[in-house]
Amino acid sequence: MHSADKTINVSIKRRAVIDGCIEMVTINGRPLKILEDSGFRKIVDPIFRSLGFTMNADVVRNHICNRASLVHGRVNVLLDENTLREAKNHLILLSSELHNIDPVIREGQSVSNNNIETDEVDDLELELRAAAADRSSGLVSNQDQVVLDIQREIVNFMQLPREDKSKNIMDIWTTLKKMYPLMYECALVALALPTTQVTVERLFSSLKFILNDQRNRMNPSLLEDIMVVRSNYLFDKS
């Protein structure tokens, strides 16, 4: 006996839905075509209709390209304020993912009073607060430091003059590697992402060829090396 259909009310923001779709096909490694699957559409279309917009493979691809274009000094001048903010946050999250930390993007400093009333503060409490402040002022966690460093690099990078179109983008980032080490890491990831569905399908075809039943189990490093060779025209595959 089937239970009656239930209606649920869920509070969700448009930005959370967009970020979730992007994360699914980037960090989680799912193919873009999953956004067109009938089962997936049955689940998400009601959400999209209630929020007044839609998401498909083309829309998500555009969002990814816009966010990745921040590391491209020739085209990032075209980004509007909202897209630029999204791109900055995405680079912070990407850098944090590369360094295996859980980032907290802070818009400003917050002050906590620890719920202690003014009339309850005595000399001992003031002394303890001062000691705690002295200890914490000299300590910056690895998480905070990475976020602060990548934010500083992004601000400085955006002040650089626009690069000439004749220069290779990878050559540009090679020269900037020491000056912007965290952004350099992000650039390698962003510029390596396939930008067309054809490229993605070719990569999956390569995986299918490599991971056949006749091959022994391969470690991740060997699999990565084989994929680099198969997807890079610079290698002689004869």
Rosetta constraint file for C-alpha pairs under 8 A:
AtomPair CA 12 CA 16 HARMONIC 6.82 0.50
AtomPair CA 12 CA 17 HARMONIC 7.51 0.50
AtomPair CA 13 CA 17 HARMONIC 6.67 0.50
AtomPair CA 14 CA 18 HARMONIC 6.39 0.50
AtomPair CA 14 CA 51 HARMONIC 6.65 0.50
AtomPair CA 15 CA 19 HARMONIC 6.06 0.50
AtomPair CA 16 CA 20 HARMONIC 5.98 0.50
AtomPair CA 17 CA 21 HARMONIC 6.29 0.50
AtomPair CA 18 CA 22 HARMONIC 6.28 0.50
AtomPair CA 18 CA 55 HARMONIC 7.70 0.50
AtomPair CA 18 CA 60 HARMONIC 7.83 0.50
AtomPair CA 19 CA 23 HARMONIC 5.99 0.50
AtomPair CA 20 CA 24 HARMONIC 6.11 0.50
AtomPair CA 21 CA 25 HARMONIC 6.75 0.50
AtomPair CA 21 CA 60 HARMONIC 7.09 0.50
AtomPair CA 22 CA 26 HARMONIC 6.17 0.50
AtomPair CA 22 CA 60 HARMONIC 6.23 0.50
AtomPair CA 22 CA 63 HARMONIC 7.65 0.50
AtomPair CA 22 CA 64 HARMONIC 6.90 0.50
AtomPair CA 23 CA 27 HARMONIC 5.19 0.50
AtomPair CA 23 CA 28 HARMONIC 6.23 0.50
AtomPair CA 24 CA 28 HARMONIC 4.87 0.50
AtomPair CA 24 CA 29 HARMONIC 6.54 0.50
AtomPair CA 24 CA 30 HARMONIC 5.88 0.50
AtomPair CA 25 CA 29 HARMONIC 5.14 0.50
AtomPair CA 25 CA 30 HARMONIC 4.49 0.50
AtomPair CA 25 CA 31 HARMONIC 5.71 0.50
AtomPair CA 25 CA 32 HARMONIC 5.97 0.50
AtomPair CA 26 CA 30 HARMONIC 6.99 0.50
AtomPair CA 30 CA 34 HARMONIC 7.10 0.50
AtomPair CA 31 CA 200 HARMONIC 7.63 0.50
AtomPair CA 32 CA 36 HARMONIC 7.94 0.50
AtomPair CA 32 CA 57 HARMONIC 5.50 0.50
AtomPair CA 32 CA 61 HARMONIC 7.93 0.50
AtomPair CA 32 CA 197 HARMONIC 7.72 0.50
AtomPair CA 33 CA 37 HARMONIC 6.83 0.50
AtomPair CA 33 CA 57 HARMONIC 6.41 0.50
AtomPair CA 34 CA 40 HARMONIC 7.17 0.50
AtomPair CA 35 CA 40 HARMONIC 6.57 0.50
AtomPair CA 35 CA 41 HARMONIC 7.13 0.50
AtomPair CA 35 CA 55 HARMONIC 7.81 0.50
AtomPair CA 35 CA 56 HARMONIC 5.60 0.50
AtomPair CA 35 CA 57 HARMONIC 5.72 0.50
AtomPair CA 36 CA 40 HARMONIC 7.16 0.50
AtomPair CA 36 CA 41 HARMONIC 6.64 0.50
AtomPair CA 36 CA 56 HARMONIC 6.52 0.50
AtomPair CA 36 CA 57 HARMONIC 6.87 0.50
AtomPair CA 37 CA 41 HARMONIC 6.23 0.50
AtomPair CA 38 CA 42 HARMONIC 6.26 0.50
AtomPair CA 39 CA 43 HARMONIC 6.70 0.50
AtomPair CA 40 CA 44 HARMONIC 6.30 0.50
AtomPair CA 41 CA 45 HARMONIC 5.34 0.50
AtomPair CA 42 CA 46 HARMONIC 7.42 0.50
AtomPair CA 43 CA 47 HARMONIC 7.69 0.50
AtomPair CA 44 CA 48 HARMONIC 6.24 0.50
AtomPair CA 45 CA 49 HARMONIC 6.07 0.50
AtomPair CA 45 CA 54 HARMONIC 7.44 0.50
AtomPair CA 46 CA 50 HARMONIC 6.22 0.50
AtomPair CA 47 CA 51 HARMONIC 6.30 0.50
AtomPair CA 48 CA 52 HARMONIC 6.04 0.50
AtomPair CA 48 CA 53 HARMONIC 5.39 0.50
AtomPair CA 48 CA 54 HARMONIC 5.15 0.50
AtomPair CA 48 CA 55 HARMONIC 7.37 0.50
AtomPair CA 49 CA 53 HARMONIC 6.25 0.50
AtomPair CA 49 CA 54 HARMONIC 7.11 0.50
AtomPair CA 55 CA 59 HARMONIC 5.79 0.50
AtomPair CA 55 CA 60 HARMONIC 6.62 0.50
AtomPair CA 56 CA 60 HARMONIC 6.17 0.50
AtomPair CA 57 CA 61 HARMONIC 6.01 0.50
AtomPair CA 58 CA 62 HARMONIC 6.25 0.50
AtomPair CA 59 CA 63 HARMONIC 6.37 0.50
AtomPair CA 60 CA 64 HARMONIC 6.21 0.50
AtomPair CA 61 CA 65 HARMONIC 6.15 0.50
AtomPair CA 61 CA 195 HARMONIC 7.54 0.50
AtomPair CA 62 CA 66 HARMONIC 6.06 0.50
AtomPair CA 63 CA 67 HARMONIC 6.23 0.50
AtomPair CA 64 CA 68 HARMONIC 6.04 0.50
AtomPair CA 65 CA 69 HARMONIC 5.91 0.50
AtomPair CA 65 CA 195 HARMONIC 7.53 0.50
AtomPair CA 66 CA 70 HARMONIC 7.29 0.50
AtomPair CA 66 CA 79 HARMONIC 7.39 0.50
AtomPair CA 66 CA 83 HARMONIC 6.92 0.50
AtomPair CA 66 CA 87 HARMONIC 7.14 0.50
AtomPair CA 67 CA 83 HARMONIC 6.98 0.50
AtomPair CA 67 CA 84 HARMONIC 7.41 0.50
AtomPair CA 67 CA 86 HARMONIC 6.61 0.50
AtomPair CA 67 CA 87 HARMONIC 4.10 0.50
AtomPair CA 67 CA 88 HARMONIC 7.67 0.50
AtomPair CA 67 CA 90 HARMONIC 6.81 0.50
AtomPair CA 68 CA 72 HARMONIC 7.68 0.50
AtomPair CA 68 CA 87 HARMONIC 6.81 0.50
AtomPair CA 68 CA 187 HARMONIC 7.97 0.50
AtomPair CA 68 CA 190 HARMONIC 5.40 0.50
AtomPair CA 68 CA 191 HARMONIC 7.43 0.50
AtomPair CA 69 CA 73 HARMONIC 7.99 0.50
AtomPair CA 69 CA 75 HARMONIC 6.63 0.50
AtomPair CA 69 CA 76 HARMONIC 5.72 0.50
AtomPair CA 69 CA 87 HARMONIC 7.96 0.50
AtomPair CA 70 CA 75 HARMONIC 7.67 0.50
AtomPair CA 70 CA 76 HARMONIC 4.98 0.50
AtomPair CA 70 CA 79 HARMONIC 7.99 0.50
AtomPair CA 70 CA 84 HARMONIC 7.33 0.50
AtomPair CA 70 CA 87 HARMONIC 6.29 0.50
AtomPair CA 70 CA 88 HARMONIC 7.61 0.50
AtomPair CA 71 CA 76 HARMONIC 7.29 0.50
AtomPair CA 71 CA 183 HARMONIC 7.54 0.50
AtomPair CA 71 CA 186 HARMONIC 7.98 0.50
AtomPair CA 71 CA 187 HARMONIC 5.83 0.50
AtomPair CA 71 CA 190 HARMONIC 7.78 0.50
AtomPair CA 72 CA 76 HARMONIC 5.99 0.50
AtomPair CA 72 CA 169 HARMONIC 7.12 0.50
AtomPair CA 73 CA 77 HARMONIC 7.71 0.50
AtomPair CA 73 CA 158 HARMONIC 8.00 0.50
AtomPair CA 73 CA 162 HARMONIC 5.69 0.50
AtomPair CA 73 CA 163 HARMONIC 5.97 0.50
AtomPair CA 74 CA 162 HARMONIC 5.43 0.50
AtomPair CA 74 CA 163 HARMONIC 5.50 0.50
AtomPair CA 74 CA 164 HARMONIC 7.29 0.50
AtomPair CA 74 CA 165 HARMONIC 7.07 0.50
AtomPair CA 75 CA 79 HARMONIC 7.82 0.50
AtomPair CA 79 CA 83 HARMONIC 5.85 0.50
AtomPair CA 79 CA 84 HARMONIC 5.64 0.50
AtomPair CA 80 CA 84 HARMONIC 5.94 0.50
AtomPair CA 81 CA 85 HARMONIC 6.21 0.50
AtomPair CA 82 CA 86 HARMONIC 6.28 0.50
AtomPair CA 83 CA 87 HARMONIC 6.02 0.50
AtomPair CA 84 CA 88 HARMONIC 6.18 0.50
AtomPair CA 85 CA 89 HARMONIC 6.28 0.50
AtomPair CA 86 CA 90 HARMONIC 6.06 0.50
AtomPair CA 87 CA 91 HARMONIC 6.22 0.50
AtomPair CA 88 CA 92 HARMONIC 6.33 0.50
AtomPair CA 88 CA 151 HARMONIC 7.79 0.50
AtomPair CA 88 CA 154 HARMONIC 7.24 0.50
AtomPair CA 89 CA 93 HARMONIC 6.24 0.50
AtomPair CA 89 CA 105 HARMONIC 7.57 0.50
AtomPair CA 90 CA 94 HARMONIC 6.03 0.50
AtomPair CA 91 CA 95 HARMONIC 5.98 0.50
AtomPair CA 91 CA 150 HARMONIC 7.91 0.50
AtomPair CA 91 CA 183 HARMONIC 7.75 0.50
AtomPair CA 91 CA 186 HARMONIC 6.63 0.50
AtomPair CA 92 CA 96 HARMONIC 6.13 0.50
AtomPair CA 92 CA 103 HARMONIC 7.65 0.50
AtomPair CA 92 CA 105 HARMONIC 7.88 0.50
AtomPair CA 92 CA 147 HARMONIC 6.31 0.50
AtomPair CA 92 CA 150 HARMONIC 6.34 0.50
AtomPair CA 92 CA 151 HARMONIC 7.15 0.50
AtomPair CA 93 CA 97 HARMONIC 6.07 0.50
AtomPair CA 93 CA 103 HARMONIC 6.49 0.50
AtomPair CA 94 CA 98 HARMONIC 6.22 0.50
AtomPair CA 94 CA 186 HARMONIC 6.61 0.50
AtomPair CA 95 CA 99 HARMONIC 6.32 0.50
AtomPair CA 95 CA 146 HARMONIC 7.69 0.50
AtomPair CA 95 CA 150 HARMONIC 7.42 0.50
AtomPair CA 95 CA 182 HARMONIC 6.62 0.50
AtomPair CA 95 CA 183 HARMONIC 7.71 0.50
AtomPair CA 95 CA 185 HARMONIC 7.41 0.50
AtomPair CA 95 CA 186 HARMONIC 6.20 0.50
AtomPair CA 96 CA 100 HARMONIC 5.96 0.50
AtomPair CA 96 CA 101 HARMONIC 5.25 0.50
AtomPair CA 96 CA 102 HARMONIC 6.50 0.50
AtomPair CA 96 CA 103 HARMONIC 5.86 0.50
AtomPair CA 96 CA 143 HARMONIC 7.66 0.50
AtomPair CA 96 CA 146 HARMONIC 7.01 0.50
AtomPair CA 96 CA 147 HARMONIC 7.29 0.50
AtomPair CA 97 CA 101 HARMONIC 6.13 0.50
AtomPair CA 97 CA 102 HARMONIC 7.47 0.50
AtomPair CA 101 CA 143 HARMONIC 6.00 0.50
AtomPair CA 102 CA 143 HARMONIC 6.92 0.50
AtomPair CA 103 CA 143 HARMONIC 6.28 0.50
AtomPair CA 103 CA 144 HARMONIC 7.61 0.50
AtomPair CA 103 CA 147 HARMONIC 6.87 0.50
AtomPair CA 104 CA 144 HARMONIC 7.72 0.50
AtomPair CA 104 CA 147 HARMONIC 7.71 0.50
AtomPair CA 105 CA 147 HARMONIC 7.28 0.50
AtomPair CA 116 CA 120 HARMONIC 6.60 0.50
AtomPair CA 116 CA 121 HARMONIC 7.24 0.50
AtomPair CA 117 CA 121 HARMONIC 6.95 0.50
AtomPair CA 121 CA 125 HARMONIC 5.75 0.50
AtomPair CA 121 CA 126 HARMONIC 6.81 0.50
AtomPair CA 122 CA 126 HARMONIC 6.35 0.50
AtomPair CA 123 CA 127 HARMONIC 6.18 0.50
AtomPair CA 124 CA 128 HARMONIC 6.15 0.50
AtomPair CA 125 CA 129 HARMONIC 6.11 0.50
AtomPair CA 126 CA 130 HARMONIC 6.19 0.50
AtomPair CA 127 CA 131 HARMONIC 6.22 0.50
AtomPair CA 128 CA 132 HARMONIC 6.14 0.50
AtomPair CA 129 CA 133 HARMONIC 6.11 0.50
AtomPair CA 130 CA 134 HARMONIC 6.21 0.50
AtomPair CA 131 CA 135 HARMONIC 6.25 0.50
AtomPair CA 132 CA 136 HARMONIC 6.15 0.50
AtomPair CA 133 CA 137 HARMONIC 5.87 0.50
AtomPair CA 134 CA 138 HARMONIC 6.99 0.50
AtomPair CA 135 CA 139 HARMONIC 6.93 0.50
AtomPair CA 136 CA 140 HARMONIC 7.65 0.50
AtomPair CA 140 CA 144 HARMONIC 6.27 0.50
AtomPair CA 140 CA 145 HARMONIC 6.28 0.50
AtomPair CA 141 CA 145 HARMONIC 6.11 0.50
AtomPair CA 142 CA 146 HARMONIC 6.15 0.50
AtomPair CA 143 CA 147 HARMONIC 6.44 0.50
AtomPair CA 144 CA 148 HARMONIC 6.05 0.50
AtomPair CA 145 CA 149 HARMONIC 5.93 0.50
AtomPair CA 146 CA 150 HARMONIC 6.09 0.50
AtomPair CA 147 CA 151 HARMONIC 6.09 0.50
AtomPair CA 148 CA 152 HARMONIC 6.14 0.50
AtomPair CA 149 CA 153 HARMONIC 6.13 0.50
AtomPair CA 149 CA 182 HARMONIC 7.65 0.50
AtomPair CA 150 CA 154 HARMONIC 6.09 0.50
AtomPair CA 150 CA 182 HARMONIC 6.00 0.50
AtomPair CA 150 CA 183 HARMONIC 6.72 0.50
AtomPair CA 151 CA 155 HARMONIC 6.36 0.50
AtomPair CA 152 CA 156 HARMONIC 6.27 0.50
AtomPair CA 153 CA 157 HARMONIC 5.87 0.50
AtomPair CA 153 CA 180 HARMONIC 5.92 0.50
AtomPair CA 153 CA 182 HARMONIC 7.58 0.50
AtomPair CA 153 CA 183 HARMONIC 6.86 0.50
AtomPair CA 154 CA 158 HARMONIC 6.16 0.50
AtomPair CA 154 CA 183 HARMONIC 7.31 0.50
AtomPair CA 155 CA 159 HARMONIC 6.83 0.50
AtomPair CA 156 CA 160 HARMONIC 7.08 0.50
AtomPair CA 157 CA 180 HARMONIC 7.86 0.50
AtomPair CA 163 CA 167 HARMONIC 7.28 0.50
AtomPair CA 167 CA 171 HARMONIC 7.22 0.50
AtomPair CA 167 CA 172 HARMONIC 7.09 0.50
AtomPair CA 168 CA 172 HARMONIC 6.36 0.50
AtomPair CA 169 CA 173 HARMONIC 6.40 0.50
AtomPair CA 170 CA 174 HARMONIC 6.16 0.50
AtomPair CA 171 CA 175 HARMONIC 6.52 0.50
AtomPair CA 172 CA 176 HARMONIC 6.46 0.50
AtomPair CA 173 CA 177 HARMONIC 5.88 0.50
AtomPair CA 173 CA 184 HARMONIC 6.30 0.50
AtomPair CA 173 CA 187 HARMONIC 7.60 0.50
AtomPair CA 174 CA 184 HARMONIC 7.90 0.50
AtomPair CA 176 CA 180 HARMONIC 5.83 0.50
AtomPair CA 176 CA 181 HARMONIC 7.68 0.50
AtomPair CA 176 CA 184 HARMONIC 7.21 0.50
AtomPair CA 177 CA 181 HARMONIC 5.12 0.50
AtomPair CA 177 CA 184 HARMONIC 5.49 0.50
AtomPair CA 180 CA 184 HARMONIC 5.95 0.50
AtomPair CA 181 CA 185 HARMONIC 6.42 0.50
AtomPair CA 182 CA 186 HARMONIC 6.49 0.50
AtomPair CA 183 CA 187 HARMONIC 5.95 0.50
AtomPair CA 184 CA 188 HARMONIC 6.33 0.50
AtomPair CA 185 CA 189 HARMONIC 6.72 0.50
AtomPair CA 186 CA 190 HARMONIC 6.07 0.50
AtomPair CA 187 CA 191 HARMONIC 5.74 0.50
AtomPair CA 188 CA 192 HARMONIC 6.01 0.50
AtomPair CA 189 CA 193 HARMONIC 6.50 0.50
AtomPair CA 194 CA 199 HARMONIC 5.89 0.50
AtomPair CA 194 CA 200 HARMONIC 6.21 0.50
AtomPair CA 195 CA 199 HARMONIC 7.19 0.50
AtomPair CA 196 CA 200 HARMONIC 6.61 0.50
AtomPair CA 197 CA 201 HARMONIC 6.16 0.50
AtomPair CA 198 CA 202 HARMONIC 6.21 0.50
AtomPair CA 199 CA 203 HARMONIC 6.31 0.50
AtomPair CA 200 CA 204 HARMONIC 6.36 0.50
AtomPair CA 201 CA 205 HARMONIC 6.11 0.50
AtomPair CA 202 CA 206 HARMONIC 6.18 0.50
AtomPair CA 203 CA 207 HARMONIC 6.31 0.50
AtomPair CA 203 CA 227 HARMONIC 7.77 0.50
AtomPair CA 203 CA 231 HARMONIC 6.99 0.50
AtomPair CA 204 CA 208 HARMONIC 6.19 0.50
AtomPair CA 205 CA 209 HARMONIC 6.24 0.50
AtomPair CA 206 CA 210 HARMONIC 6.14 0.50
AtomPair CA 206 CA 227 HARMONIC 7.23 0.50
AtomPair CA 206 CA 230 HARMONIC 7.10 0.50
AtomPair CA 207 CA 211 HARMONIC 5.86 0.50
AtomPair CA 207 CA 227 HARMONIC 7.55 0.50
AtomPair CA 208 CA 212 HARMONIC 6.42 0.50
AtomPair CA 210 CA 215 HARMONIC 7.69 0.50
AtomPair CA 211 CA 215 HARMONIC 6.66 0.50
AtomPair CA 218 CA 222 HARMONIC 6.34 0.50
AtomPair CA 218 CA 223 HARMONIC 6.33 0.50
AtomPair CA 219 CA 223 HARMONIC 6.38 0.50
AtomPair CA 220 CA 224 HARMONIC 6.08 0.50
AtomPair CA 221 CA 225 HARMONIC 6.31 0.50
AtomPair CA 222 CA 226 HARMONIC 6.30 0.50
AtomPair CA 223 CA 227 HARMONIC 6.24 0.50
AtomPair CA 224 CA 228 HARMONIC 6.21 0.50
AtomPair CA 225 CA 229 HARMONIC 6.42 0.50
AtomPair CA 226 CA 230 HARMONIC 6.21 0.50
AtomPair CA 227 CA 231 HARMONIC 5.98 0.50
AtomPair CA 228 CA 232 HARMONIC 5.95 0.50
AtomPair CA 229 CA 233 HARMONIC 7.86 0.50
AtomPair CA 229 CA 235 HARMONIC 6.02 0.50
AtomPair CA 229 CA 237 HARMONIC 7.72 0.50
AtomPair CA 230 CA 235 HARMONIC 7.90 0.50
AtomPair CA 230 CA 237 HARMONIC 7.56 0.50
